[in-house]
Amino acid sequence: MSTKESGDDHHQETLCCQLVKSQQIMLGKLVESQSRLVESQSRLVESQELMFDKLDAMLCKLVEYQVSIQPQMTQTSRNTIDANSNHKQGEEGDIVGANPSSEDVVSGGVEEITQVYDDDDDDEQRKPLEAEEDDHREEKLYKDLMIAFNQEDFDPIITIFALRQAAVEGDWGKARKILKQYPTAIKYLCTYRSRETVLHVAAEHEHEVFVEEALKLMPLELLEFRDQRRGLTALHIAAIAGNLKIAEMLVTKNPRVIQIRSIKGTLPLEEAVLAFTTGQRKTVEYLYSVTKNVEPSPFTGSKGARLLVNIIDAGFYDIATSIVWESPELVDEISPEHGACGLEWMIQRPFAFLSGSRLTWWQRCIYSLPRIKQLSNQKLMHKQAATLLFGMLNLLHMENGRSDVEDFFGANPNIIKTAIRNGTVEFVATVIQDLKYLVWCEIKGQTMIQVAIAERSDVVFNLLCESIGEQKATILSRDYGVGNTLLHDAAKLAPSVQLNKVSGAALQMQREVQWFKGVENIIPEKNRFKRNKEGNTAQSIFTEKHKDLVEKGEKWLKDTSGSCMVVAALVATIAFAAVFTVPGGNISDNTSTKNGIPVFLGKPAFTIFVVADALSLFSSISSVLMFLAIYTSRYAEGDFLKSLPQKLIIGLATLFLSMATILVAFGTALFIMLVDQYLWVPILLASFSGVPLILFAWLQLPLFLEMIRSTYWGTLFWEHRYIEPSVGKTDNGKKKN
């Protein structure tokens, strides 16, 4: 290739690179400009909304002013305002709509509105219309309403605005004056965008007297009217607000409103549940009592499952119990919105049960006592939750065969795993009572016992072992896939959630060793060294999975021991020096036989000082030795079970003793020196010396007690340990022939 041709190729490559770069720059600028355009459009929309709100407020003030100075306008002025209002509403889209005044036109208007916005009172939701079709219907409805306005003998803008403002303020006196002059105004829509009636507005602001008086003048069909924005009736709004009195008035006036659904397909009962607060319990209970189980039933199908899950989520376990007994099929019906059935949703709330409640030790002591106000609500919740769970599992057992139940839990494995992970004893106890075959059944390749071991739930494991009875040896010694035993499952590392329940990496490792040893003791000896199909024993898997935790435990112990050792050494130094500088000093008289003897020798206070100082010195030195022994340990897996925790317990105990005795020695020394002149000073200072002891106990005592409990009372499953049968003996203990 010639030099010229190579130069041309290089030139072309350079031009291509420059072209690509320029295209990238142009593309970046284009994307940036588009993002700016979108941002400017959003700002424009916000400014328009703000402008509409300001215009609405200004128009309200204008209406109030016009009503006050000109109660009745001439027909000419009304026609002028009608023309102007039609022009403004076409530009701003602000308010109002109305129904015709004559009986024929009014009834026709209500029927037309119902057809447009409430054309589906069945359990199916109203399907959204296309944008163009919506605009066409909205424009047609607005024109029809304007024609109705023009047929009335009053100004629509002023009257409707004044009536709406009265509903917002709850001023029925003002509304009564308006309706006395224009009675048919009660039937009109008072907002254009949301298409709400006066009843919607009054219910939203919880004006009970206004609603009560307005219901006396409203036709029944207007109570069923739904607004355009969310498709809510006035009862929906009252349910959201949790106003029981308004809800009772609306249902009493027209019982059909209780079954009307919103655009989202929610009943007033469900809206009350979704907006639940403590003060709305009576409202929810009332709406449930009046909601009917008629076709289309709100307690069946996917919508019934959604309602059940929402009720459980709000904590109405007693209502949920009534629903599942009335509609048993809802127990395993999946709610599309939540992706779970009622049973699974209940299991995901462990705090609703006694086993999952975080009660303090004193609360547990008084929990069984009757009439305890502090715990009465919590005890009621635990009882209702347990009743609901028992009812669900009982119905699942009665309504389905064994294969169907196994298929259900196989398709929803999180139910059993979540219950065992959270230690929900109520669930396991009910399963053992009604669905005991699930203990043997494998759910996604794991039995309940395997899940209990994997999740480190000792309470559930003990409960399962007790329920198995004579078949315990069979289920505990069986192979669980690829040659694994239960000990292989115990050899795996516990989930981080379970590990974090124990303070410190060393105690976490101790707990893991306890689980491994506990499971090892309950299986036959021949299975303890069994290899799986990969050739691994349980011990080798345990070592491999826990090597990182061993390193963390070693580091934690060394850091803790190092810090405590410094404190113990400091206390030992002070205690040793105090022996040679006793309070009051020594007798300095070379001619006396008592030369060098402490001045206050023989006094009880001095004896206390000497004993306390000696104890402080000996205990601090012992503490240093224990922490030094921890430093020089080999940190094998088995050492975390007893050896290392015992050394740490002794080290902390002696350190606490040394600090306590050195403070006693300090207080006694002050008392000896100041007792004759200022008795109150040593007493006050001695009282303050207890502050460090209290702080030390408050900060370190929980860890210290946890270590003692896990070390000396942490033997797992000892009552379920495997005992080899005697060789050559029958079941009654006699030798075979």
ZAMARGU-4260 file (C-alpha; in steps of 0.2 Angstrom, whole numbers, plus 5000, padded with zeros to 4 digits):
<rodrens>
0) 5000/5000/5000 | 5007/5017/4995 | 5010/5031/5008 | 4996/5041/5000 | 4983/5028/5002
5) 4988/5025/5020 | 4987/5043/5023 | 4969/5044/5015 | 4963/5029/5026 | 4970/5038/5042
10) 4961/5054/5036 | 4945/5045/5034 | 4946/5036/5051 | 4950/5053/5059 | 4934/5061/5050
15) 4924/5046/5056 | 4929/5048/5074 | 4926/5066/5073 | 4908/5063/5066 | 4904/5050/5080
20) 4910/5062/5093 | 4899/5076/5086 | 4884/5065/5085 | 4887/5060/5103 | 4888/5078/5108
25) 4872/5083/5098 | 4863/5068/5106 | 4868/5073/5123 | 4862/5091/5120 | 4846/5084/5113
30) 4842/5073/5128 | 4847/5088/5140 | 4835/5099/5130 | 4821/5086/5131 | 4823/5085/5150
35) 4823/5103/5152 | 4807/5104/5142 | 4799/5090/5153 | 4804/5100/5168 | 4797/5116/5161
40) 4780/5107/5157 | 4779/5101/5175 | 4782/5118/5182 | 4769/5125/5170 | 4756/5112/5176
45) 4760/5116/5194 | 4758/5135/5191 | 4741/5131/5182 | 4735/5121/5197 | 4741/5135/5209
50) 4732/5148/5198 | 4716/5138/5198 | 4716/5137/5217 | 4719/5156/5219 | 4705/5159/5206
55) 4694/5147/5216 | 4697/5157/5232 | 4695/5174/5224 | 4678/5168/5217 | 4672/5162/5234
60) 4675/5179/5241 | 4667/5187/5227 | 4651/5176/5229 | 4650/5180/5248 | 4651/5198/5244
65) 4638/5197/5230 | 4626/5187/5241 | 4628/5200/5255 | 4624/5215/5244 | 4613/5208/5231
70) 4602/5193/5237 | 4591/5194/5222 | 4597/5199/5205 | 4586/5205/5190 | 4584/5193/5176
75) 4595/5203/5165 | 4610/5203/5177 | 4607/5184/5179 | 4608/5181/5160 | 4624/5192/5159
80) 4632/5182/5173 | 4627/5165/5165 | 4635/5170/5148 | 4651/5176/5157 | 4652/5160/5168
85) 4650/5149/5153 | 4664/5158/5145 | 4675/5157/5160 | 4672/5139/5164 | 4676/5134/5146
90) 4693/5142/5149 | 4697/5138/5167 | 4688/5122/5170 | 4683/5127/5188 | 4666/5122/5194
95) 4649/5118/5193 | 4636/5106/5187 | 4618/5104/5191 | 4603/5094/5188 | 4587/5101/5180
100) 4574/5109/5191 | 4558/5103/5185 | 4553/5085/5191 | 4555/5078/5173 | 4571/5086/5170
105) 4579/5083/5187 | 4575/5064/5187 | 4582/5063/5169 | 4598/5072/5175 | 4601/5060/5190
110) 4598/5045/5178 | 4610/5052/5165 | 4623/5055/5179 | 4621/5038/5186 | 4623/5031/5168
115) 4639/5040/5165 | 4648/5038/5182 | 4639/5024/5191 | 4635/5012/5177 | 4642/4997/5186
120) 4636/4992/5204 | 4641/4974/5202 | 4657/4967/5209 | 4667/4972/5193 | 4675/4989/5193
125) 4670/5002/5180 | 4682/5000/5166 | 4691/5017/5162 | 4685/5025/5146 | 4697/5031/5132
130) 4703/5049/5134 | 4693/5056/5119 | 4677/5047/5124 | 4679/5054/5142 | 4681/5071/5135
135) 4666/5070/5124 | 4655/5063/5139 | 4661/5076/5151 | 4658/5090/5138 | 4640/5084/5134
140) 4636/5082/5153 | 4642/5100/5156 | 4632/5107/5142 | 4616/5098/5148 | 4619/5105/5166
145) 4621/5122/5159 | 4605/5121/5150 | 4597/5115/5166 | 4604/5130/5175 | 4597/5142/5162
150) 4580/5135/5165 | 4581/5139/5184 | 4575/5156/5191 | 4591/5159/5200 | 4609/5163/5197
155) 4619/5146/5197 | 4636/5152/5200 | 4632/5162/5216 | 4620/5150/5223 | 4631/5134/5221
160) 4646/5142/5227 | 4637/5149/5242 | 4630/5132/5246 | 4647/5123/5244 | 4655/5136/5256
165) 4641/5133/5269 | 4645/5114/5267 | 4664/5117/5270 | 4660/5127/5285 | 4646/5116/5291
170) 4635/5131/5292 | 4617/5124/5290 | 4610/5141/5295 | 4617/5149/5279 | 4613/5134/5269
175) 4595/5134/5275 | 4593/5152/5269 | 4599/5147/5252 | 4588/5132/5250 | 4573/5141/5257
180) 4574/5152/5242 | 4580/5139/5229 | 4575/5122/5236 | 4581/5112/5221 | 4599/5118/5223
185) 4602/5103/5235 | 4602/5091/5220 | 4616/5100/5211 | 4635/5096/5209 | 4645/5109/5218
190) 4662/5106/5211 | 4666/5104/5192 | 4682/5094/5192 | 4678/5081/5205 | 4659/5081/5202
195) 4654/5080/5220 | 4638/5084/5228 | 4635/5095/5244 | 4634/5078/5254 | 4652/5073/5248
200) 4659/5090/5254 | 4650/5090/5271 | 4655/5072/5274 | 4673/5075/5270 | 4673/5089/5283
205) 4663/5079/5296 | 4649/5091/5298 | 4636/5079/5306 | 4622/5092/5308 | 4624/5098/5290
210) 4623/5080/5284 | 4608/5076/5294 | 4598/5091/5288 | 4604/5089/5270 | 4598/5070/5270
215) 4580/5076/5274 | 4580/5086/5257 | 4590/5074/5246 | 4583/5060/5235 | 4589/5043/5238
220) 4598/5041/5221 | 4610/5055/5226 | 4617/5045/5240 | 4623/5033/5227 | 4631/5046/5217
225) 4650/5044/5215 | 4662/5058/5212 | 4673/5058/5196 | 4690/5058/5203 | 4690/5042/5213
230) 4672/5036/5211 | 4668/5038/5230 | 4651/5040/5237 | 4647/5050/5252 | 4648/5034/5263
235) 4665/5031/5256 | 4671/5048/5262 | 4663/5046/5279 | 4671/5029/5281 | 4688/5036/5276
240) 4686/5050/5289 | 4680/5036/5302 | 4664/5046/5306 | 4652/5033/5313 | 4637/5045/5315
245) 4638/5051/5297 | 4640/5033/5291 | 4625/5027/5301 | 4614/5041/5294 | 4619/5037/5276
250) 4615/5019/5278 | 4599/5022/5287 | 4593/5033/5273 | 4598/5022/5259 | 4605/5004/5263
255) 4610/5001/5245 | 4625/5013/5247 | 4635/5000/5258 | 4637/4988/5243 | 4643/5002/5230
260) 4661/5001/5225 | 4673/5014/5220 | 4683/5015/5204 | 4696/5004/5212 | 4683/4992/5217
265) 4683/4996/5236 | 4668/4995/5247 | 4665/5008/5261 | 4671/4995/5273 | 4687/4992/5264
270) 4690/5011/5263 | 4688/5012/5282 | 4700/4998/5285 | 4713/5005/5273 | 4712/5022/5283
275) 4711/5014/5300 | 4716/5023/5315 | 4713/5018/5333 | 4697/5029/5334 | 4689/5021/5319
280) 4687/5004/5326 | 4668/5006/5329 | 4666/5013/5312 | 4674/4998/5304 | 4664/4986/5315
285) 4648/4995/5311 | 4651/4994/5292 | 4655/4976/5293 | 4639/4973/5302 | 4629/4981/5288
290) 4639/4974/5273 | 4629/4960/5266 | 4635/4944/5259 | 4624/4944/5244 | 4628/4942/5226
295) 4639/4950/5220 | 4647/4945/5237 | 4661/4956/5243 | 4668/4941/5253 | 4672/4929/5239
300) 4685/4929/5225 | 4700/4939/5223 | 4691/4955/5230 | 4686/4945/5245 | 4704/4940/5248
305) 4710/4958/5246 | 4697/4963/5259 | 4702/4949/5271 | 4721/4954/5269 | 4717/4972/5272
310) 4707/4968/5287 | 4721/4957/5294 | 4733/4971/5290 | 4723/4983/5301 | 4723/4971/5315
315) 4704/4967/5315 | 4707/4949/5319 | 4690/4946/5326 | 4681/4952/5310 | 4693/4942/5300
320) 4688/4926/5310 | 4670/4930/5306 | 4674/4932/5287 | 4684/4916/5285 | 4671/4905/5294
325) 4658/4913/5283 | 4668/4911/5267 | 4681/4896/5270 | 4687/4897/5252 | 4696/4914/5257
330) 4709/4905/5268 | 4719/4900/5253 | 4713/4913/5240 | 4727/4924/5234 | 4725/4943/5234
335) 4732/4949/5218 | 4737/4966/5226 | 4746/4958/5240 | 4753/4943/5231 | 4748/4932/5247
340) 4733/4924/5254 | 4725/4928/5271 | 4735/4914/5280 | 4752/4919/5274 | 4748/4937/5278
345) 4743/4932/5296 | 4760/4922/5298 | 4769/4938/5292 | 4763/4947/5308 | 4772/4937/5322
350) 4770/4952/5334 | 4751/4948/5335 | 4755/4932/5344 | 4761/4929/5362 | 4776/4920/5355
355) 4782/4935/5345 | 4778/4948/5357 | 4793/4957/5365 | 4788/4957/5383 | 4800/4962/5397
360) 4803/4949/5411 | 4791/4958/5423 | 4777/4959/5409 | 4779/4940/5407 | 4777/4938/5426
365) 4761/4947/5426 | 4754/4942/5409 | 4744/4928/5416 | 4736/4939/5430 | 4718/4944/5425
370) 4713/4963/5424 | 4730/4970/5420 | 4726/4986/5412 | 4743/4988/5405 | 4742/4972/5395
375) 4723/4970/5393 | 4723/4976/5375 | 4739/4966/5370 | 4732/4950/5378 | 4715/4953/5368
380) 4725/4954/5352 | 4735/4938/5356 | 4719/4929/5359 | 4710/4935/5344 | 4725/4932/5333
385) 4727/4914/5339 | 4709/4911/5336 | 4710/4917/5319 | 4725/4906/5315 | 4717/4891/5322
390) 4701/4894/5312 | 4711/4896/5296 | 4721/4880/5298 | 4705/4871/5304 | 4695/4876/5289
395) 4710/4871/5278 | 4709/4854/5286 | 4691/4852/5284 | 4688/4859/5267 | 4703/4850/5258
400) 4711/4833/5258 | 4728/4828/5263 | 4735/4830/5245 | 4727/4847/5242 | 4734/4853/5259
405) 4751/4847/5254 | 4750/4855/5237 | 4744/4872/5245 | 4759/4873/5257 | 4771/4867/5243
410) 4765/4881/5232 | 4766/4893/5247 | 4782/4887/5256 | 4785/4904/5264 | 4770/4900/5276
415) 4779/4886/5286 | 4796/4894/5284 | 4791/4911/5290 | 4781/4904/5305 | 4796/4893/5310
420) 4808/4908/5308 | 4798/4919/5319 | 4795/4906/5332 | 4776/4906/5330 | 4772/4892/5342
425) 4754/4894/5339 | 4755/4890/5321 | 4766/4874/5324 | 4755/4868/5339 | 4739/4870/5328
430) 4748/4860/5313 | 4753/4846/5325 | 4735/4845/5331 | 4725/4846/5315 | 4738/4843/5301
435) 4751/4832/5309 | 4756/4824/5292 | 4764/4840/5288 | 4778/4836/5300 | 4783/4822/5289
440) 4780/4830/5272 | 4794/4839/5263 | 4790/4857/5257 | 4802/4862/5244 | 4814/4848/5249
445) 4814/4852/5268 | 4803/4845/5282 | 4798/4856/5296 | 4812/4849/5307 | 4825/4853/5294
450) 4818/4871/5293 | 4818/4872/5312 | 4837/4868/5312 | 4841/4879/5298 | 4832/4894/5306
455) 4839/4889/5323 | 4822/4889/5331 | 4825/4878/5347 | 4807/4881/5353 | 4799/4874/5337
460) 4812/4860/5337 | 4807/4854/5354 | 4789/4856/5350 | 4791/4845/5335 | 4801/4832/5344
465) 4789/4831/5358 | 4774/4828/5345 | 4783/4814/5336 | 4783/4802/5350 | 4789/4785/5347
470) 4793/4789/5329 | 4806/4801/5334 | 4821/4789/5330 | 4814/4786/5313 | 4812/4804/5307
475) 4828/4810/5315 | 4839/4796/5308 | 4832/4797/5290 | 4842/4803/5275 | 4837/4820/5268
480) 4843/4821/5250 | 4860/4817/5243 | 4865/4807/5259 | 4863/4822/5271 | 4857/4819/5289
485) 4850/4832/5301 | 4868/4835/5307 | 4873/4841/5290 | 4859/4854/5291 | 4865/4859/5308
490) 4883/4861/5301 | 4877/4875/5290 | 4879/4893/5296 | 4863/4901/5304 | 4855/4915/5295
495) 4861/4932/5300 | 4845/4937/5307 | 4846/4923/5320 | 4865/4926/5323 | 4862/4945/5327
500) 4850/4940/5341 | 4866/4935/5351 | 4878/4948/5357 | 4896/4946/5351 | 4904/4935/5338
505) 4911/4923/5352 | 4894/4920/5359 | 4887/4918/5341 | 4900/4905/5338 | 4896/4897/5355
510) 4877/4896/5350 | 4882/4887/5333 | 4893/4874/5342 | 4878/4871/5355 | 4866/4868/5340
515) 4878/4856/5332 | 4882/4846/5348 | 4863/4846/5352 | 4858/4839/5335 | 4873/4827/5336
520) 4866/4820/5353 | 4848/4816/5346 | 4853/4806/5331 | 4860/4788/5331 | 4879/4787/5333
525) 4881/4778/5316 | 4874/4794/5308 | 4886/4806/5316 | 4901/4802/5305 | 4891/4798/5289
530) 4897/4806/5273 | 4885/4813/5260 | 4886/4809/5242 | 4899/4823/5240 | 4910/4814/5253
535) 4908/4827/5266 | 4905/4824/5285 | 4894/4836/5295 | 4910/4841/5305 | 4919/4845/5289
540) 4905/4856/5283 | 4904/4864/5300 | 4922/4869/5300 | 4921/4876/5282 | 4905/4886/5285
545) 4911/4893/5302 | 4929/4898/5299 | 4925/4916/5296 | 4914/4917/5312 | 4928/4909/5322
550) 4940/4923/5316 | 4927/4936/5321 | 4925/4927/5338 | 4943/4927/5341 | 4945/4945/5337
555) 4930/4950/5348 | 4937/4940/5363 | 4954/4948/5361 | 4948/4966/5359 | 4936/4963/5375
560) 4950/4955/5385 | 4963/4969/5380 | 4951/4983/5386 | 4946/4974/5402 | 4965/4969/5406
565) 4970/4988/5405 | 4956/4992/5418 | 4961/4977/5429 | 4979/4982/5429 | 4975/5000/5433
570) 4965/4994/5448 | 4979/4982/5454 | 4992/4996/5453 | 4981/5007/5464 | 4977/4994/5477
575) 4995/4989/5478 | 5000/5007/5481 | 4986/5010/5494 | 4995/4997/5506 | 5010/5008/5508
580) 5000/5025/5510 | 4987/5020/5523 | 4975/5033/5529 | 4982/5043/5544 | 4999/5037/5540
585) 5011/5027/5552 | 5018/5030/5569 | 5035/5038/5567 | 5044/5036/5583 | 5061/5027/5583
590) 5061/5025/5602 | 5044/5017/5602 | 5040/4999/5600 | 5025/5004/5589 | 5036/5013/5576
595) 5030/5010/5558 | 5013/5004/5564 | 4997/5012/5556 | 4990/5026/5567 | 4972/5019/5565
600) 4976/5001/5567 | 4963/4992/5578 | 4949/5003/5572 | 4935/4994/5563 | 4935/5006/5549
605) 4953/5003/5546 | 4950/4984/5546 | 4937/4987/5532 | 4949/4997/5522 | 4963/4984/5523
610) 4951/4969/5519 | 4943/4979/5504 | 4960/4984/5497 | 4967/4966/5498 | 4952/4959/5490
615) 4953/4972/5476 | 4972/4968/5473 | 4969/4949/5473 | 4953/4950/5462 | 4961/4962/5449
620) 4976/4951/5447 | 4965/4936/5445 | 4956/4946/5431 | 4972/4950/5422 | 4977/4932/5423
625) 4960/4926/5415 | 4961/4939/5401 | 4979/4934/5398 | 4973/4916/5397 | 4960/4921/5384
630) 4974/4929/5374 | 4985/4913/5374 | 4970/4901/5369 | 4971/4891/5353 | 4953/4896/5348
635) 4947/4879/5342 | 4929/4877/5338 | 4926/4867/5353 | 4934/4880/5364 | 4920/4892/5361
640) 4908/4880/5369 | 4914/4881/5387 | 4933/4885/5389 | 4933/4903/5382 | 4916/4909/5389
645) 4921/4902/5406 | 4937/4912/5406 | 4928/4928/5400 | 4915/4925/5414 | 4928/4923/5428
650) 4938/4938/5421 | 4923/4950/5421 | 4917/4944/5438 | 4934/4947/5446 | 4935/4964/5437
655) 4919/4969/5444 | 4923/4963/5462 | 4940/4973/5461 | 4931/4989/5456 | 4918/4987/5469
660) 4931/4984/5483 | 4943/4998/5478 | 4928/5010/5479 | 4924/5003/5497 | 4942/5005/5502
665) 4942/5023/5495 | 4926/5027/5505 | 4932/5020/5521 | 4948/5030/5519 | 4939/5046/5518
670) 4928/5041/5533 | 4943/5038/5544 | 4951/5054/5540 | 4936/5066/5541 | 4925/5057/5553
675) 4929/5069/5568 | 4926/5085/5559 | 4915/5083/5544 | 4905/5067/5545 | 4893/5072/5531
680) 4908/5074/5518 | 4913/5055/5518 | 4895/5049/5518 | 4891/5060/5503 | 4907/5055/5494
685) 4904/5037/5498 | 4887/5038/5491 | 4894/5045/5475 | 4906/5031/5474 | 4891/5019/5470
690) 4888/5028/5453 | 4903/5019/5444 | 4897/5003/5451 | 4879/5006/5444 | 4885/5011/5427
695) 4896/4996/5426 | 4882/4984/5431 | 4870/4993/5419 | 4882/4992/5404 | 4890/4975/5407
700) 4878/4965/5417 | 4866/4960/5403 | 4881/4953/5393 | 4887/4945/5409 | 4871/4936/5413
705) 4868/4931/5394 | 4885/4922/5395 | 4881/4913/5411 | 4865/4907/5404 | 4871/4901/5387
710) 4887/4893/5395 | 4879/4884/5410 | 4861/4883/5405 | 4863/4882/5386 | 4862/4863/5383
715) 4850/4860/5369 | 4839/4845/5366 | 4846/4836/5381 | 4829/4828/5385 | 4828/4822/5367
720) 4845/4814/5366 | 4847/4797/5357 | 4849/4782/5369 | 4856/4766/5361 | 4845/4751/5365
725) 4853/4738/5376 | 4861/4724/5366 | 4854/4707/5368 | 4838/4713/5377 | 4820/4713/5373
730) 4809/4728/5376 | 4804/4722/5393 | 4823/4721/5398 | 4824/4702/5398 | 4838/4693/5388
735) 4834/4685/5372 | 4835/4666/5372
</rodrens>
